[in-house]
């Protein structure tokens, strides 16, 4: 099949990583995957490095007429079999372009569990796609509440590449330990609860550091709070780092106090490395981390509960190791290759006769 993936985000976050991993896996399975991405975006660069065809496509809103026209020309020119849209903006622009070009099928992956609000958004979800992928049960339910029939929703979670397991040497008795977070500094990740938790735990455990790798509008505020609390050497916020090797090498417990989360692939990355998790019991997180089996889930916006869970793991290394070992087995259930095969099967259901095959048959 020939598939066009569309994701115009200028940043590199979990959704863009998923587009890249899926397109690469489908290419390995013999399909021709192209990616329409924002010019000079990290997604465009990653796809180009992997040898995936990239179409530069900037979008300035759901009704960007220039982007709609460019996408229409692309659909008419290149005989794609599937148009796969990966963001809300891609859904608007791509859905309108496809309808104007009379192109089917259009598939949309939804990665957020928030309600569909506004007249245009409700119309967009009902009229501008033929089928949806929901990455978790909570996302599927939000689509159903928006009026999408269940038979037009496939539930296929996000996936990760499972890294080789690197055995950890036993820690020295006086070794420092690290609680790590890998995320953008956005309200969704609840930086207020994070810093309050870090202060509580650091006061009780002078040998524990908190490390948050990422960038965003709240990073400077958290830095100022850490310095004001005289914890600047324990609460470390180095910003965005391209190479995550050092991050994962240092982490003993992964911490994600999100206010809402459709799934949370960074949790899967931690589990795959046998790192136990403390996270909020919200959204799709319980579909990844089962509390008491691979980590501990706590009420959202509750720094006291977060600190209590982290202290419990820091004070009981045997329990932390047991949760980490179980996490590796859990992460294997979210390996990208078999999940890409499920997307491939959905493509075949939506487009049982690829256009290229049909054209070759006519030629013969």
C-alpha positions in Angstrom: 0.0 0.0 0.0 0.9 3.6 -0.4 0.2 5.6 2.8 0.4 9.3 3.5 0.9 10.2 7.2 0.2 13.8 8.1 1.5 15.5 11.3 2.2 19.2 11.1 3.5 19.7 14.7 6.7 21.8 14.8 7.9 20.0 18.0 9.0 16.5 18.9 6.7 14.9 21.4 5.1 11.5 22.0 2.7 11.8 19.0 5.5 12.7 16.6 7.6 9.8 17.8 4.6 7.5 17.2 4.2 8.7 13.6 7.9 8.0 13.0 7.9 4.6 14.6 4.7 3.5 12.8 5.8 4.8 9.3 9.2 3.1 9.7 7.7 -0.2 10.8 5.2 -0.2 7.9 8.0 0.6 5.5 9.9 -2.5 6.9 6.7 -4.5 6.2 6.9 -3.5 2.5 4.5 -0.5 2.3 5.4 2.9 0.8 5.0 5.4 3.6 5.3 9.2 3.0 5.1 11.8 5.8 3.7 15.3 5.4 5.3 17.3 8.2 6.1 20.9 9.2 9.1 22.3 7.3 12.4 21.9 9.4 10.5 20.0 12.1 12.2 17.2 14.1 9.7 14.8 12.6 10.7 15.8 9.1 14.3 15.4 10.0 13.9 12.0 11.6 11.9 10.7 8.7 14.4 12.0 6.2 17.3 10.3 8.1 15.4 7.0 8.0 14.9 7.3 4.2 11.1 8.0 4.4 9.8 10.4 1.7 8.9 13.8 3.4 6.5 16.5 2.1 7.0 19.9 3.7 3.5 21.1 4.7 2.9 24.0 7.1 -0.6 24.4 8.6 -1.8 27.6 10.3 -5.1 26.3 11.4 -7.9 23.9 10.6 -9.1 26.1 7.8 -5.7 26.9 6.2 -6.8 27.1 2.5 -3.2 27.0 1.2 -2.4 23.8 3.1 -5.8 22.3 2.0 -5.0 23.1 -1.6 -1.4 21.6 -1.4 -2.7 18.4 0.3 -5.4 18.1 -2.4 -2.8 18.3 -5.1 -0.7 15.7 -3.3 -3.6 13.3 -3.0 -4.6 13.6 -6.6 -1.0 13.2 -7.9 0.4 10.3 -5.9 -2.3 7.6 -5.8 -2.2 7.0 -2.1 -4.3 4.2 -0.7 -4.7 5.5 2.8 -4.6 9.1 4.3 -3.6 8.7 7.9 -4.0 11.9 10.0 -2.3 12.2 13.4 -3.2 15.5 15.0 -6.3 17.7 15.5 -5.0 20.2 12.9 -4.1 17.5 10.5 -7.6 16.1 10.9 -9.2 19.5 10.0 -6.9 20.3 7.0 -6.5 16.7 5.8 -10.2 15.9 6.2 -11.3 18.9 4.2 -8.7 18.3 1.5 -9.7 14.6 1.2 -13.4 15.5 1.0 -12.7 18.1 -1.7 -10.5 15.6 -3.6 -13.1 12.9 -3.1 -10.5 10.7 -1.5 -11.2 7.7 0.7 -10.4 6.2 3.1 -9.3 8.8 5.7 -8.0 7.4 9.1 -7.5 9.6 12.1 -5.5 8.6 15.2 -6.7 10.3 18.3 -4.1 10.6 21.1 -6.0 12.7 23.7 -8.8 11.8 26.0 -10.3 15.3 26.4 -13.9 15.9 25.3 -14.6 17.0 21.8 -15.9 20.5 22.2 -17.2 23.1 19.8 -19.5 22.9 16.8 -16.7 22.7 14.2 -14.9 20.0 16.2 -18.0 17.9 16.6 -18.8 18.2 12.9 -15.1 17.4 12.0 -15.2 14.2 13.9 -18.5 13.1 12.4 -17.8 14.1 8.8 -14.1 14.3 8.0 -12.9 10.8 8.7 -13.9 7.3 7.7 -12.4 5.5 10.7 -10.5 6.3 14.0 -7.7 4.7 16.0 -8.1 5.3 19.7 -4.8 4.7 21.6 -6.6 3.7 24.8 -10.0 2.8 26.2 -10.5 6.3 27.7 -9.9 7.8 24.2 -12.3 5.4 22.6 -15.0 6.4 25.1 -14.4 10.1 24.4 -14.9 9.5 20.7 -18.1 7.6 21.4 -19.4 10.5 23.5 -18.6 12.8 20.5 -21.1 10.7 18.4 -18.7 8.3 16.6 -20.2 4.8 16.3 -18.1 2.1 18.0 -17.8 0.2 14.7 -15.8 3.2 13.3 -13.3 3.1 16.2 -10.3 0.7 16.5 -8.5 0.6 19.8 -4.7 0.2 19.1 -2.3 1.5 21.7 0.9 3.4 21.1 4.0 1.4 21.0 7.7 1.5 21.7 10.9 -0.1 20.5 12.0 -2.5 23.3 15.7 -1.7 24.1 18.2 -4.4 25.1 18.2 -4.9 28.8 21.4 -3.5 30.4 22.0 -5.2 33.7 22.6 -2.7 36.5 25.5 -3.2 38.9 24.4 -3.3 42.6 24.4 0.2 44.0 26.9 1.0 46.7 25.5 1.6 50.2 26.1 5.4 50.0 25.2 5.8 46.3 22.8 8.6 45.3 19.5 7.6 43.8 17.4 9.5 41.2 13.7 10.0 40.6 13.3 10.9 36.9 10.7 12.6 34.8 10.8 12.8 31.0 8.2 15.2 29.6 7.5 18.7 28.4 7.0 21.3 31.2 3.3 21.8 30.5 0.2 22.1 32.8 -0.8 18.6 31.7 2.3 17.2 33.6 1.4 19.2 36.7 4.7 20.8 37.5 3.2 22.3 40.7 2.6 18.8 42.2 6.0 17.6 40.8 8.0 20.3 42.6 6.0 20.0 45.8 6.6 16.2 45.8 10.3 16.7 45.1 10.7 19.1 48.0 9.0 16.6 50.4 11.1 13.6 49.3 14.4 15.6 49.2 13.8 16.8 52.8 13.4 13.2 53.9 16.1 11.7 51.6 19.2 13.9 51.3 20.7 11.1 49.1 17.9 11.4 46.5 18.0 13.6 43.4 15.0 14.6 41.2 15.8 14.9 37.5 13.3 16.3 34.9 14.5 16.3 31.3 12.4 18.4 29.0 11.6 22.0 28.0 8.6 24.3 28.4 7.2 27.4 30.0 7.4 26.2 33.6 11.0 25.0 33.7 12.4 28.4 34.9 9.7 28.7 37.6 10.6 25.3 39.0 14.3 26.2 38.9 13.6 29.3 41.0 11.6 27.3 43.5 14.3 24.7 43.9 16.9 27.4 44.5 14.7 29.2 47.0 14.3 26.0 48.9 18.1 25.4 48.9 17.6 22.3 46.8 19.3 23.4 43.6 21.8 20.5 43.9 19.1 17.9 44.3 16.4 19.1 41.9 18.0 19.1 38.5 16.2 20.6 35.4 18.8 20.6 32.5 16.3 21.2 29.7 15.7 19.2 26.6 18.3 16.6 25.8 18.5 14.8 22.5 20.4 11.8 23.7 18.4 10.0 26.5 21.1 7.4 27.3 22.4 9.2 30.3 18.9 9.9 31.6 17.8 6.2 31.6 21.2 5.1 33.1 20.7 7.4 36.1 17.0 6.7 36.9 15.9 4.5 39.8 12.2 5.4 39.9 10.2 7.1 37.1 7.7 9.7 38.2 4.8 11.2 36.1 2.2 13.2 38.1 0.0 14.0 35.0 -3.3 15.8 35.4 -4.6 13.9 32.3 -2.9 11.4 30.0 -4.3 9.3 27.1 -1.7 6.6 27.5 1.9 7.8 28.4 4.6 6.1 26.3 7.4 7.5 28.6 5.9 5.1 31.2 6.4 2.3 28.7 10.0 3.4 28.1 10.6 3.2 31.9 9.0 -0.2 32.3 11.0 -1.6 29.4 14.1 -0.8 31.3 12.9 -2.4 34.5 12.4 1.0 36.2 9.4 1.1 38.6 6.9 3.8 38.1 4.9 6.2 40.3 2.2 8.0 38.3 -1.2 9.5 38.5 -4.2 7.3 38.4 -5.8 9.1 35.5 -6.8 8.6 31.8 -5.1 5.7 30.1 -2.3 5.4 32.6 -4.0 2.4 34.4 -4.1 0.7 31.0 -0.2 0.7 31.0 0.8 0.6 34.7 -1.2 -1.7 37.0 -0.9 -0.4 40.5 0.9 -2.8 42.7 2.2 -4.9 39.8 4.5 -2.6 37.8 4.4 0.6 39.9 2.2 2.6 42.2 -0.6 4.8 41.0 -1.7 7.8 43.1 -4.6 10.4 43.0 -3.9 13.3 40.7 -2.8 16.7 42.2 -1.8 15.1 45.5 1.8 15.8 46.4 1.5 14.0 49.7 0.4 10.8 48.1 3.1 11.1 45.5 5.8 11.6 48.1 4.5 8.7 50.1 4.6 6.3 47.1 8.1 7.4 46.1 9.4 7.1 49.7 7.9 3.6 49.8 9.9 2.5 46.8 13.1 4.3 47.9 12.9 2.7 51.3 12.2 -0.8 49.9 14.7 -1.6 47.2 13.5 -5.3 46.9 10.0 -4.2 46.2 11.2 -1.6 43.6 13.2 -4.3 41.9 10.2 -6.7 41.8 8.0 -4.0 40.3 10.7 -3.1 37.7 11.1 -6.8 36.6 7.3 -7.0 36.1 7.4 -3.8 34.1 9.7 -5.3 31.5 7.2 -8.1 30.8 4.4 -5.5 30.7 6.2 -3.3 28.2 6.7 -6.2 25.8 2.9 -6.1 25.3 3.3 -2.7 23.7 6.2 -3.5 21.3 5.8 -1.4 18.1 6.1 -4.2 15.5 3.0 -6.2 16.4 1.0 -3.0 17.0 2.0 -1.8 13.5 0.8 -5.1 12.2 -2.6 -4.3 13.7 -2.6 -0.9 12.0 -1.7 -2.7 8.7 -4.7 -5.1 9.1 -6.9 -2.0 9.6 -5.6 -0.5 6.4 -6.4 -3.7 4.5 -9.9 -3.6 6.0 -10.4 0.0 4.9 -8.8 -0.3 1.5 -9.1 -3.9 0.5 -7.9 -3.2 -3.1 -5.0 -0.8 -3.2 -5.1 1.8 -6.0 -1.6 0.8 -7.3 -2.7 -2.9 -7.6 -5.9 -1.9 -9.3 -4.0 0.3 -11.8 -1.6 -2.6 -12.6 -4.5 -4.9 -13.2 -6.2 -2.5 -15.6 -2.9 -2.1 -17.4 -2.6 -5.9 -17.9 
